[in-house]
Amino acid sequence: MPSAPRTASPLIVTLDGPAGVGKSSIASRLAGELGIAFLDTGAMFRAAAYTLGEGAWDWTQGILQQKLGDFEFSLRGSGKDTELLLNGQPLPGDIRTEQTGLWASQLAVVPSVRAYMKMAQIFLGQTTSLVAEGRDMGSVVFPGAQFKFFLDAEPEERARRRCRQLEAQGKPAPLAETLAAITQRDHQDRTRSIAPMKPAEGAVVVDTTHITENEVLEKVLAVVCGQR
């Protein structure tokens, strides 16, 4: 197993990219190879959206700040066995639905929500070596990360992957519907005024459209473990 680069402070590796590109799978496997925690930041937004409910993005900043003040995220374990906990409890499986994903994208443009999540993520990274995946990990949350990557793929391929993932979970979804949701999510994430999704400065961009998950992992590991 490759060993993580030796650092005086926690090792931070960021993987950013659009919905359905495979960030979570690659990030969890990379974290396992390095023996460190996996931070699924998308799950943090999904958990908030699921817990607060539809329309929370239209609440006043004061109410949102009050509700978020009751949230406390923590990590347990490493690699694919890492658990993201909200107030000490594992996240429900329903946060992975397409509907919750769209809610999360809506919530992600609200200043008070982004400020809270950034603070929570930075706190986790100050004490724990981790692989963080999301939309703006390398560009906004962890600009000083030792290693930054941006994974991308054509929307149609990402929709097919998402459909296969949902089918494996017993939640089949029409390809056209999934592609429409991904296209809408892309537009929201790339055009938002606050921290729009884009490759971070110095990030290694990997187009995953025509390569396997194993090949993507090999490319990322080659960079991380080749610069010890």
Helices and strands as residue ranges (DSSP letters): E 12-16, H 23-34, E 37-40, H 41-52, G 56-58, H 61-68, E 73-76, G 79-81, E 83-86, E 89-90, G 93-96, H 98-107, H 111-127, E 130-134, I 137-141, E 147-152, H 155-168, H 175-191, E 204-207, H 213-225
